[in-house]
């Protein structure tokens, strides 16, 4: 009987709690939560040679700017992007474009600053720095992304682009403030120089073609003659160079003497 009681007590004992090792093993076999998927943008980035996108943005005065129309009505359109209004680097960038503004304006180049700031922040920036060109507001980063200057998750790469006759010709991403406004001016100077050289060559073509026409021997001989009308028939066959009219003149003198 006592043995039966002991066995009954053993059987009635609760199972031992899981050891530390068992817990660690169970935690290792647990399924890890799925990692967060990285969102990839489906927006096609603009490349050199592409047309200005049909995007409309507000400037600092909340005027709607149709960029496609601007590109079609201006020979050159410069857009430069900056991370945030009224910050040190961005201030150097906008002031640099302001220093070059007179030259760019005379060159038929339209200038636009671009950031994700609201129009009110852009207006404050324009007023404070006395800018003569508009600043575009792109809070949804629509144009910024298309141009390739969007920095994940919410940043902006300092960059600039130059459109010529509506097509993208210069694309410079992630550059310094000084490189931005200096190289933009240099590029416009290069474009102007190239176009003027082509124009001069076109105008010079008719003159060049005329100067290359060889002069005929006949025209040269006429230029060397005293009256340009002398004929070879007036020369004698023996090459004496005496005119056939000379004998007639002497006979006339004889007649006059006879009359006298």
GROMACS elastic network, one bead per residue, 0.5 to 0.9 nm:
[ bonds ]
;  ai    aj funct       b0    kb
    1     4     6  0.50614   500
    1     5     6  0.63296   500
    1     6     6  0.88417   500
    2     5     6  0.50127   500
    2     6     6  0.63349   500
    2     7     6  0.87663   500
    3     6     6  0.51168   500
    3     7     6  0.62819   500
    3     8     6  0.85108   500
    4     7     6  0.52169   500
    4     8     6  0.60870   500
    4     9     6  0.86001   500
    5     8     6  0.50282   500
    5     9     6  0.61880   500
    5    10     6  0.87298   500
    6     9     6  0.50476   500
    6    10     6  0.62696   500
    6    11     6  0.86071   500
    7    10     6  0.50534   500
    7    11     6  0.61009   500
    7    12     6  0.84665   500
    8    11     6  0.51020   500
    8    12     6  0.60705   500
    8    13     6  0.87350   500
    9    12     6  0.50504   500
    9    13     6  0.63415   500
   10    13     6  0.53122   500
   10    14     6  0.88021   500
   11    14     6  0.81447   500
   13    16     6  0.86635   500
   14    17     6  0.87467   500
   16    19     6  0.84193   500
   18    21     6  0.80186   500
   18    22     6  0.58675   500
   18    23     6  0.66889   500
   19    22     6  0.52201   500
   19    23     6  0.64830   500
   19    24     6  0.88689   500
   20    23     6  0.51626   500
   20    24     6  0.63284   500
   20    25     6  0.86978   500
   21    24     6  0.51401   500
   21    25     6  0.61901   500
   21    26     6  0.86565   500
   22    25     6  0.50824   500
   22    26     6  0.62134   500
   22    27     6  0.86793   500
   23    26     6  0.51094   500
   23    27     6  0.62086   500
   23    28     6  0.86909   500
   24    27     6  0.51120   500
   24    28     6  0.62456   500
   24    29     6  0.87800   500
   25    28     6  0.52296   500
   25    29     6  0.64569   500
   25    30     6  0.89168   500
   26    29     6  0.52499   500
   26    30     6  0.64241   500
   27    30     6  0.52520   500
   27    31     6  0.87466   500
   28    31     6  0.82273   500
   29    32     6  0.88097   500
   31    34     6  0.88405   500
   32    35     6  0.85597   500
   34    37     6  0.85626   500
   41    44     6  0.82368   500
   41   145     6  0.89096   500
   43   145     6  0.74040   500
   43   146     6  0.64743   500
   44   145     6  0.86517   500
   44   146     6  0.63903   500
   44   147     6  0.89526   500
   44   148     6  0.89187   500
   45   145     6  0.70988   500
   45   147     6  0.58439   500
   45   148     6  0.56175   500
   46    49     6  0.85404   500
   46    50     6  0.62474   500
   46    51     6  0.81639   500
   46    52     6  0.84105   500
   46    53     6  0.83471   500
   46   146     6  0.58410   500
   46   147     6  0.53966   500
   46   148     6  0.69713   500
   46   168     6  0.80840   500
   47    50     6  0.56397   500
   47    51     6  0.88505   500
   47   147     6  0.80891   500
   47   148     6  0.88869   500
   47   168     6  0.71204   500
   47   169     6  0.87635   500
   47   171     6  0.78183   500
   48    51     6  0.86849   500
   48   167     6  0.76433   500
   48   169     6  0.53706   500
   48   170     6  0.66533   500
   48   171     6  0.68239   500
   49   167     6  0.55914   500
   49   168     6  0.51159   500
   49   169     6  0.61139   500
   50    53     6  0.85176   500
   50   166     6  0.85283   500
   50   167     6  0.55296   500
   50   168     6  0.55385   500
   50   169     6  0.83946   500
   51    54     6  0.89436   500
   51    68     6  0.84139   500
   51   163     6  0.83291   500
   51   166     6  0.58439   500
   51   168     6  0.62627   500
   52    55     6  0.84857   500
   52    67     6  0.71826   500
   52    68     6  0.56221   500
   52    71     6  0.68122   500
   52    72     6  0.88680   500
   52   163     6  0.73887   500
   52   166     6  0.57735   500
   52   167     6  0.60393   500
   52   168     6  0.68272   500
   53    67     6  0.73226   500
   53    68     6  0.61704   500
   53   143     6  0.81914   500
   53   146     6  0.81999   500
   54    66     6  0.72514   500
   54    67     6  0.65255   500
   54    68     6  0.51707   500
   54    69     6  0.83292   500
   55    65     6  0.83994   500
   55    66     6  0.63625   500
   55    67     6  0.60626   500
   55    68     6  0.69997   500
   55   142     6  0.82667   500
   55   143     6  0.70247   500
   56    64     6  0.63101   500
   56    65     6  0.53452   500
   56    67     6  0.61116   500
   56    68     6  0.82429   500
   56   143     6  0.89069   500
   57    62     6  0.85883   500
   57    63     6  0.80807   500
   57    64     6  0.55728   500
   57    65     6  0.53325   500
   57    66     6  0.69484   500
   57    67     6  0.79055   500
   57   136     6  0.63487   500
   57   137     6  0.63519   500
   57   138     6  0.66011   500
   57   143     6  0.85831   500
   58    61     6  0.74873   500
   58    63     6  0.52396   500
   58    65     6  0.59537   500
   58   118     6  0.89910   500
   58   119     6  0.70563   500
   58   135     6  0.85129   500
   58   136     6  0.57839   500
   58   137     6  0.56091   500
   58   138     6  0.77269   500
   59    62     6  0.50388   500
   59    63     6  0.54696   500
   59    64     6  0.66425   500
   59    65     6  0.69187   500
   59   119     6  0.61762   500
   59   122     6  0.76987   500
   59   123     6  0.82865   500
   59   134     6  0.60940   500
   59   135     6  0.54258   500
   59   137     6  0.58474   500
   60    63     6  0.74070   500
   60   118     6  0.79466   500
   60   120     6  0.63585   500
   60   121     6  0.77008   500
   60   122     6  0.50987   500
   60   124     6  0.83032   500
   60   125     6  0.88713   500
   60   126     6  0.77736   500
   60   134     6  0.66414   500
   60   135     6  0.58233   500
   60   136     6  0.65444   500
   60   137     6  0.71671   500
   61    64     6  0.88501   500
   61   119     6  0.67213   500
   61   120     6  0.79972   500
   61   122     6  0.86260   500
   61   123     6  0.67817   500
   61   134     6  0.85419   500
   62    65     6  0.89669   500
   62   119     6  0.62581   500
   62   120     6  0.86155   500
   62   136     6  0.89721   500
   62   137     6  0.86850   500
   65    68     6  0.89359   500
   65    69     6  0.85468   500
   65    70     6  0.79158   500
   65   136     6  0.82269   500
   66    69     6  0.55394   500
   66    70     6  0.63518   500
   66    71     6  0.88659   500
   67    71     6  0.61440   500
   67    72     6  0.86253   500
   68    71     6  0.51705   500
   68    72     6  0.63207   500
   68    73     6  0.87783   500
   68   166     6  0.73993   500
   69    72     6  0.50567   500
   69    73     6  0.61590   500
   69    74     6  0.86052   500
   69   166     6  0.87816   500
   70    73     6  0.52574   500
   70    74     6  0.60804   500
   70    77     6  0.75050   500
   70   110     6  0.80592   500
   70   166     6  0.83837   500
   71    74     6  0.54619   500
   71    75     6  0.72540   500
   71    76     6  0.71175   500
   71    77     6  0.59908   500
   71   110     6  0.85866   500
   71   163     6  0.69881   500
   71   164     6  0.76903   500
   71   165     6  0.65349   500
   71   167     6  0.79968   500
   72    75     6  0.75453   500
   72   165     6  0.62880   500
   72   166     6  0.53839   500
   73    76     6  0.89814   500
   73   165     6  0.82158   500
   73   166     6  0.84860   500
   74    77     6  0.66050   500
   74   108     6  0.64490   500
   74   109     6  0.66984   500
   74   110     6  0.68149   500
   74   164     6  0.82540   500
   74   165     6  0.70555   500
   74   166     6  0.80952   500
   75   107     6  0.85021   500
   75   108     6  0.59879   500
   75   109     6  0.64383   500
   75   110     6  0.83182   500
   75   163     6  0.80718   500
   75   164     6  0.57591   500
   75   165     6  0.51680   500
   75   166     6  0.77165   500
   76   104     6  0.89864   500
   76   107     6  0.80975   500
   76   108     6  0.62951   500
   76   110     6  0.62168   500
   76   111     6  0.86384   500
   76   162     6  0.68056   500
   76   163     6  0.55977   500
   76   165     6  0.65045   500
   76   166     6  0.78249   500
   76   188     6  0.80687   500
   77   108     6  0.85192   500
   77   109     6  0.54389   500
   77   111     6  0.60749   500
   77   112     6  0.78793   500
   77   161     6  0.81566   500
   77   162     6  0.56991   500
   77   163     6  0.50569   500
   77   164     6  0.67440   500
   77   165     6  0.84301   500
   77   166     6  0.79509   500
   78   109     6  0.68660   500
   78   110     6  0.60271   500
   78   112     6  0.62079   500
   78   113     6  0.84583   500
   78   160     6  0.71391   500
   78   161     6  0.57712   500
   78   163     6  0.64728   500
   78   184     6  0.78532   500
   79   110     6  0.84338   500
   79   111     6  0.60528   500
   79   113     6  0.58368   500
   79   114     6  0.68356   500
   79   159     6  0.85063   500
   79   160     6  0.55762   500
   79   161     6  0.53612   500
   79   162     6  0.66110   500
   79   163     6  0.84573   500
   80    93     6  0.88413   500
   80    94     6  0.88340   500
   80   111     6  0.80483   500
   80   112     6  0.64782   500
   80   113     6  0.51039   500
   80   114     6  0.59344   500
   80   115     6  0.87135   500
   80   158     6  0.75387   500
   80   159     6  0.56794   500
   80   161     6  0.63062   500
   80   162     6  0.87283   500
   80   180     6  0.76843   500
   80   181     6  0.85982   500
   81    90     6  0.89646   500
   81   112     6  0.86791   500
   81   113     6  0.59625   500
   81   115     6  0.57475   500
   81   144     6  0.76325   500
   81   149     6  0.75859   500
   81   156     6  0.74896   500
   81   157     6  0.71928   500
   81   158     6  0.53347   500
   81   159     6  0.51996   500
   81   160     6  0.59940   500
   81   161     6  0.87612   500
   82    85     6  0.74918   500
   82    89     6  0.84131   500
   82    90     6  0.57543   500
   82    93     6  0.78219   500
   82    94     6  0.86272   500
   82   113     6  0.74895   500
   82   114     6  0.63552   500
   82   115     6  0.56165   500
   82   116     6  0.87234   500
   82   156     6  0.67007   500
   82   157     6  0.68924   500
   82   159     6  0.70019   500
   82   160     6  0.89020   500
   82   177     6  0.86223   500
   83    87     6  0.84481   500
   83    89     6  0.88408   500
   83    90     6  0.70110   500
   83   114     6  0.86967   500
   83   115     6  0.61403   500
   83   116     6  0.76152   500
   83   117     6  0.87738   500
   83   155     6  0.66220   500
   83   157     6  0.65722   500
   83   158     6  0.63437   500
   84    87     6  0.61608   500
   84    89     6  0.89908   500
   84    90     6  0.66724   500
   84   115     6  0.64454   500
   84   116     6  0.73198   500
   84   117     6  0.66740   500
   84   156     6  0.82966   500
   85    88     6  0.88836   500
   85    90     6  0.64193   500
   85    91     6  0.74316   500
   85   115     6  0.74692   500
   85   116     6  0.88142   500
   85   117     6  0.67210   500
   85   121     6  0.67815   500
   85   122     6  0.65629   500
   85   124     6  0.87017   500
   85   125     6  0.62731   500
   86    89     6  0.85268   500
   86    90     6  0.65075   500
   86    91     6  0.57889   500
   86   121     6  0.83849   500
   86   122     6  0.86408   500
   86   124     6  0.83961   500
   86   125     6  0.58896   500
   86   128     6  0.87000   500
   86   129     6  0.89752   500
   87    90     6  0.53889   500
   87    91     6  0.59086   500
   87    92     6  0.87559   500
   88    91     6  0.51098   500
   88    92     6  0.64367   500
   88    93     6  0.87914   500
   89    92     6  0.52244   500
   89    93     6  0.63584   500
   89    94     6  0.89082   500
   89   176     6  0.82383   500
   89   177     6  0.63310   500
   90    94     6  0.62292   500
   90    95     6  0.84760   500
   90   158     6  0.85273   500
   90   177     6  0.69697   500
   91    94     6  0.53558   500
   91    95     6  0.60331   500
   91    96     6  0.84387   500
   91   125     6  0.84559   500
   91   129     6  0.78710   500
   91   177     6  0.86797   500
   92    95     6  0.52162   500
   92    96     6  0.60207   500
   92    97     6  0.87795   500
   92   177     6  0.62416   500
   92   178     6  0.74675   500
   93    96     6  0.51661   500
   93    97     6  0.65334   500
   93    98     6  0.87229   500
   93   176     6  0.82973   500
   93   178     6  0.65219   500
   93   179     6  0.89383   500
   93   180     6  0.71125   500
   93   181     6  0.66224   500
   94    97     6  0.52484   500
   94    98     6  0.62209   500
   94    99     6  0.88104   500
   94   113     6  0.73907   500
   94   129     6  0.81142   500
   94   131     6  0.77666   500
   94   177     6  0.83056   500
   94   181     6  0.81894   500
   95    99     6  0.62342   500
   95   100     6  0.87422   500
   95   129     6  0.70237   500
   95   130     6  0.88063   500
   95   131     6  0.75803   500
   95   181     6  0.89121   500
   96    99     6  0.51546   500
   96   100     6  0.65337   500
   96   101     6  0.85738   500
   96   177     6  0.79455   500
   96   178     6  0.71935   500
   96   180     6  0.85290   500
   96   181     6  0.56495   500
   96   182     6  0.77101   500
   97   100     6  0.50911   500
   97   101     6  0.58343   500
   97   104     6  0.88359   500
   97   111     6  0.82164   500
   97   131     6  0.88558   500
   97   180     6  0.85592   500
   97   181     6  0.53966   500
   97   182     6  0.82762   500
   97   184     6  0.87470   500
   97   185     6  0.86348   500
   98   102     6  0.79173   500
   98   129     6  0.88265   500
   98   130     6  0.84572   500
   98   131     6  0.61038   500
   98   132     6  0.68870   500
   98   133     6  0.78029   500
   99   102     6  0.73608   500
   99   103     6  0.86714   500
  100   103     6  0.55821   500
  100   104     6  0.62352   500
  100   105     6  0.86688   500
  100   181     6  0.77508   500
  100   182     6  0.85110   500
  100   185     6  0.71357   500
  101   104     6  0.50141   500
  101   105     6  0.59104   500
  101   106     6  0.85426   500
  101   109     6  0.89346   500
  101   111     6  0.79585   500
  101   132     6  0.75746   500
  101   133     6  0.80213   500
  102   105     6  0.52036   500
  102   106     6  0.62966   500
  102   107     6  0.86402   500
  103   106     6  0.52614   500
  103   107     6  0.62355   500
  103   108     6  0.89610   500
  103   109     6  0.87212   500
  103   185     6  0.82766   500
  104   108     6  0.65406   500
  104   109     6  0.51587   500
  104   110     6  0.73495   500
  104   111     6  0.78772   500
  104   185     6  0.73320   500
  104   188     6  0.77650   500
  105   108     6  0.52745   500
  105   109     6  0.54099   500
  105   110     6  0.67221   500
  105   111     6  0.82956   500
  106   109     6  0.74040   500
  107   110     6  0.89306   500
  107   188     6  0.78056   500
  107   189     6  0.85418   500
  107   192     6  0.76835   500
  109   188     6  0.81683   500
  110   133     6  0.81750   500
  111   133     6  0.61761   500
  111   134     6  0.74258   500
  111   135     6  0.88796   500
  112   133     6  0.64054   500
  112   134     6  0.55643   500
  112   135     6  0.56715   500
  112   136     6  0.67063   500
  113   133     6  0.78552   500
  113   134     6  0.65049   500
  113   136     6  0.58951   500
  113   137     6  0.87705   500
  114   117     6  0.84870   500
  114   134     6  0.88908   500
  114   135     6  0.57222   500
  114   137     6  0.63143   500
  114   138     6  0.70828   500
  114   143     6  0.88970   500
  114   144     6  0.79081   500
  115   118     6  0.85110   500
  115   122     6  0.85703   500
  115   135     6  0.78177   500
  115   136     6  0.66116   500
  115   137     6  0.57978   500
  115   138     6  0.58712   500
  115   139     6  0.75254   500
  115   141     6  0.79591   500
  115   144     6  0.77119   500
  115   156     6  0.76073   500
  116   136     6  0.82918   500
  116   137     6  0.55836   500
  116   140     6  0.70418   500
  116   141     6  0.62025   500
  116   144     6  0.83348   500
  116   155     6  0.89635   500
  116   156     6  0.81944   500
  117   120     6  0.80393   500
  117   121     6  0.60255   500
  117   122     6  0.64533   500
  117   136     6  0.84115   500
  117   137     6  0.56429   500
  117   138     6  0.68155   500
  117   139     6  0.60816   500
  118   121     6  0.54160   500
  118   122     6  0.63787   500
  118   123     6  0.87545   500
  118   136     6  0.87391   500
  118   137     6  0.55891   500
  118   138     6  0.75662   500
  118   139     6  0.66114   500
  119   123     6  0.60310   500
  119   124     6  0.86261   500
  119   135     6  0.81642   500
  119   136     6  0.75024   500
  119   137     6  0.56994   500
  119   138     6  0.89966   500
  120   123     6  0.51103   500
  120   124     6  0.63571   500
  120   125     6  0.87155   500
  121   124     6  0.51764   500
  121   125     6  0.62894   500
  121   126     6  0.87531   500
  122   126     6  0.61882   500
  122   127     6  0.86229   500
  122   134     6  0.86176   500
  122   135     6  0.60593   500
  122   136     6  0.75363   500
  122   137     6  0.72538   500
  123   126     6  0.50476   500
  123   127     6  0.61092   500
  123   128     6  0.84741   500
  123   134     6  0.87908   500
  123   135     6  0.78036   500
  124   127     6  0.51784   500
  124   128     6  0.59981   500
  124   129     6  0.85516   500
  125   128     6  0.52425   500
  125   129     6  0.61279   500
  125   130     6  0.81622   500
  125   131     6  0.81744   500
  125   135     6  0.86164   500
  126   129     6  0.54653   500
  126   130     6  0.55719   500
  126   131     6  0.50218   500
  126   132     6  0.78526   500
  126   133     6  0.81862   500
  126   134     6  0.76157   500
  126   135     6  0.74611   500
  127   130     6  0.50413   500
  127   131     6  0.68414   500
  128   131     6  0.80592   500
  131   134     6  0.75987   500
  137   140     6  0.89802   500
  137   141     6  0.88319   500
  138   141     6  0.51196   500
  138   142     6  0.65767   500
  138   143     6  0.69202   500
  138   144     6  0.73270   500
  139   142     6  0.78880   500
  140   143     6  0.84212   500
  140   144     6  0.86641   500
  141   145     6  0.58287   500
  141   146     6  0.84764   500
  141   150     6  0.71523   500
  141   154     6  0.87339   500
  141   156     6  0.86989   500
  142   145     6  0.54609   500
  142   146     6  0.64383   500
  142   147     6  0.88129   500
  143   146     6  0.50258   500
  143   147     6  0.60842   500
  143   148     6  0.85734   500
  143   149     6  0.88185   500
  144   147     6  0.52668   500
  144   148     6  0.63438   500
  144   149     6  0.53515   500
  144   150     6  0.56694   500
  144   156     6  0.75974   500
  144   157     6  0.89251   500
  145   148     6  0.50459   500
  145   149     6  0.57677   500
  145   151     6  0.85148   500
  145   156     6  0.89687   500
  146   149     6  0.77676   500
  146   150     6  0.82900   500
  147   150     6  0.80450   500
  147   161     6  0.81736   500
  147   171     6  0.84981   500
  148   151     6  0.86758   500
  148   157     6  0.84500   500
  148   159     6  0.89672   500
  148   173     6  0.75192   500
  149   155     6  0.86678   500
  149   156     6  0.57132   500
  149   158     6  0.71393   500
  149   159     6  0.67097   500
  149   160     6  0.89534   500
  149   173     6  0.65345   500
  149   174     6  0.76397   500
  150   153     6  0.83265   500
  150   154     6  0.74257   500
  150   155     6  0.62963   500
  150   157     6  0.62268   500
  151   154     6  0.60773   500
  151   157     6  0.60092   500
  152   155     6  0.58558   500
  152   156     6  0.80861   500
  156   159     6  0.86551   500
  156   174     6  0.88578   500
  157   173     6  0.66411   500
  157   174     6  0.50591   500
  157   175     6  0.78685   500
  158   172     6  0.88232   500
  158   173     6  0.65492   500
  158   175     6  0.57988   500
  158   176     6  0.70359   500
  158   177     6  0.75133   500
  158   180     6  0.82332   500
  159   171     6  0.78339   500
  159   172     6  0.55486   500
  159   174     6  0.53518   500
  159   175     6  0.58379   500
  159   176     6  0.81543   500
  159   177     6  0.85840   500
  159   180     6  0.68065   500
  160   170     6  0.79593   500
  160   171     6  0.63074   500
  160   172     6  0.55213   500
  160   173     6  0.67146   500
  160   174     6  0.87862   500
  160   175     6  0.84553   500
  160   180     6  0.64472   500
  160   181     6  0.85333   500
  160   184     6  0.78022   500
  161   168     6  0.71520   500
  161   169     6  0.76290   500
  161   170     6  0.53091   500
  161   172     6  0.63702   500
  161   173     6  0.85217   500
  161   184     6  0.82525   500
  162   167     6  0.83540   500
  162   168     6  0.60123   500
  162   169     6  0.58113   500
  162   171     6  0.68437   500
  162   184     6  0.76448   500
  162   187     6  0.85059   500
  162   188     6  0.85075   500
  163   166     6  0.55680   500
  163   167     6  0.50357   500
  163   169     6  0.55626   500
  163   170     6  0.70164   500
  164   167     6  0.52960   500
  164   168     6  0.64089   500
  164   169     6  0.62891   500
  164   170     6  0.88488   500
  164   191     6  0.87898   500
  165   168     6  0.85501   500
  168   171     6  0.73857   500
  170   184     6  0.86767   500
  170   187     6  0.81172   500
  172   175     6  0.69440   500
  172   180     6  0.80246   500
  175   178     6  0.83384   500
  175   179     6  0.63389   500
  175   180     6  0.64359   500
  176   179     6  0.52206   500
  176   180     6  0.61794   500
  177   180     6  0.51587   500
  177   181     6  0.67463   500
  177   182     6  0.86541   500
  178   181     6  0.57183   500
  178   182     6  0.59485   500
  178   183     6  0.81945   500
  179   182     6  0.52940   500
  179   183     6  0.56105   500
  179   184     6  0.80373   500
  180   183     6  0.57024   500
  180   184     6  0.61107   500
  180   185     6  0.88137   500
  181   184     6  0.51689   500
  181   185     6  0.63805   500
  181   186     6  0.88021   500
  182   185     6  0.54036   500
  182   186     6  0.63954   500
  182   187     6  0.87740   500
  183   187     6  0.60090   500
  183   188     6  0.85859   500
  184   187     6  0.51773   500
  184   188     6  0.63503   500
  184   189     6  0.87171   500
  185   188     6  0.52033   500
  185   189     6  0.62479   500
  185   190     6  0.86753   500
  186   189     6  0.50605   500
  186   190     6  0.62238   500
  186   191     6  0.87198   500
  187   190     6  0.50057   500
  187   191     6  0.62350   500
  187   192     6  0.86477   500
  188   191     6  0.50223   500
  188   192     6  0.61226   500
  188   193     6  0.85004   500
  189   192     6  0.51377   500
  189   193     6  0.60643   500
  189   194     6  0.85553   500
  190   193     6  0.50894   500
  190   194     6  0.60898   500
  190   195     6  0.85929   500
  191   194     6  0.51712   500
  191   195     6  0.61850   500
  191   196     6  0.86101   500
  192   195     6  0.52229   500
  192   196     6  0.61043   500
  192   197     6  0.85293   500
  193   196     6  0.52112   500
  193   197     6  0.60740   500
  193   198     6  0.86380   500
  194   197     6  0.51728   500
  194   198     6  0.62972   500
  194   199     6  0.87070   500
  195   198     6  0.51747   500
  195   199     6  0.62672   500
  195   200     6  0.87531   500
  196   200     6  0.61669   500
  196   201     6  0.86139   500
  197   200     6  0.51553   500
  197   201     6  0.62150   500
  197   202     6  0.86666   500
  198   201     6  0.51739   500
  198   202     6  0.62476   500
  198   203     6  0.87354   500
  199   202     6  0.51391   500
  199   203     6  0.62841   500
  199   204     6  0.86562   500
  200   203     6  0.51387   500
  200   204     6  0.61049   500
  200   205     6  0.87413   500
  201   204     6  0.50833   500
  201   205     6  0.62865   500
  202   205     6  0.54838   500
  202   206     6  0.81210   500
  203   206     6  0.69099   500
  203   207     6  0.79670   500
  204   207     6  0.54883   500
  204   208     6  0.61443   500
  204   209     6  0.87295   500
  205   208     6  0.51334   500
  205   209     6  0.61937   500
  205   210     6  0.87453   500
  206   209     6  0.52061   500
  206   210     6  0.63351   500
  206   211     6  0.87777   500
  207   210     6  0.51947   500
  207   211     6  0.62391   500
  207   212     6  0.87432   500
  208   211     6  0.52090   500
  208   212     6  0.63412   500
  209   212     6  0.53116   500
  209   213     6  0.68702   500
  210   213     6  0.55915   500
  211   214     6  0.79500   500
  215   218     6  0.83766   500
  215   219     6  0.67065   500
  215   220     6  0.70845   500
  216   219     6  0.54030   500
  216   220     6  0.65297   500
  216   221     6  0.88617   500
  217   220     6  0.51205   500
  217   221     6  0.62100   500
  217   222     6  0.86669   500
  218   221     6  0.51982   500
  218   222     6  0.62628   500
  218   223     6  0.87610   500
  219   222     6  0.51297   500
  219   223     6  0.63224   500
  219   224     6  0.88730   500
  220   223     6  0.51817   500
  220   224     6  0.65083   500
  220   225     6  0.89525   500
  221   224     6  0.51783   500
  221   225     6  0.64006   500
  221   228     6  0.82556   500
  222   225     6  0.52031   500
  222   226     6  0.82889   500
  222   227     6  0.81609   500
  222   229     6  0.75677   500
  222   230     6  0.86120   500
  223   226     6  0.78307   500
  223   227     6  0.85877   500
  223   228     6  0.65241   500
  224   227     6  0.87927   500
  224   228     6  0.75984   500
  225   229     6  0.75577   500
  225   230     6  0.70969   500
  226   229     6  0.81159   500
  226   230     6  0.80276   500
  227   230     6  0.68418   500
  228   231     6  0.89845   500
  230   233     6  0.86912   500
  230   234     6  0.77192   500
  231   234     6  0.57947   500
  231   235     6  0.79429   500
  232   235     6  0.56646   500
  232   236     6  0.88557   500
  233   236     6  0.76184   500
  234   241     6  0.79400   500
  234   242     6  0.79663   500
  234   243     6  0.57705   500
  234   244     6  0.67510   500
  234   245     6  0.87855   500
  235   238     6  0.83464   500
  235   239     6  0.65313   500
  235   240     6  0.73283   500
  235   241     6  0.50903   500
  235   242     6  0.63823   500
  235   243     6  0.61608   500
  235   244     6  0.77469   500
  236   239     6  0.53902   500
  236   240     6  0.61080   500
  236   241     6  0.59172   500
  236   242     6  0.63262   500
  236   243     6  0.69405   500
  236   244     6  0.73023   500
  237   240     6  0.77215   500
  237   241     6  0.86968   500
  238   241     6  0.80973   500
  239   242     6  0.80878   500
  240   243     6  0.87615   500
  242   245     6  0.84835   500
  242   246     6  0.74020   500
  243   246     6  0.57504   500
  243   247     6  0.84831   500
  244   247     6  0.66217   500
  244   248     6  0.77370   500
  245   248     6  0.54188   500
  245   249     6  0.64582   500
  246   249     6  0.51288   500
  246   250     6  0.65070   500
  246   251     6  0.88968   500
  247   250     6  0.52127   500
  247   251     6  0.63484   500
  247   252     6  0.87376   500
  248   251     6  0.52492   500
  248   252     6  0.63799   500
  248   253     6  0.89771   500
  249   252     6  0.51510   500
  249   253     6  0.66150   500
  250   253     6  0.51824   500
  250   254     6  0.65839   500
  250   255     6  0.89466   500
  251   254     6  0.51902   500
  251   255     6  0.64630   500
  251   256     6  0.88594   500
  252   255     6  0.52454   500
  252   256     6  0.64467   500
  252   257     6  0.89462   500
  253   256     6  0.50936   500
  253   257     6  0.64035   500
  253   258     6  0.88132   500
  254   257     6  0.51559   500
  254   258     6  0.63165   500
  254   259     6  0.87618   500
  255   258     6  0.51914   500
  255   259     6  0.64010   500
  255   260     6  0.88558   500
  256   259     6  0.52117   500
  256   260     6  0.64396   500
  257   260     6  0.51095   500
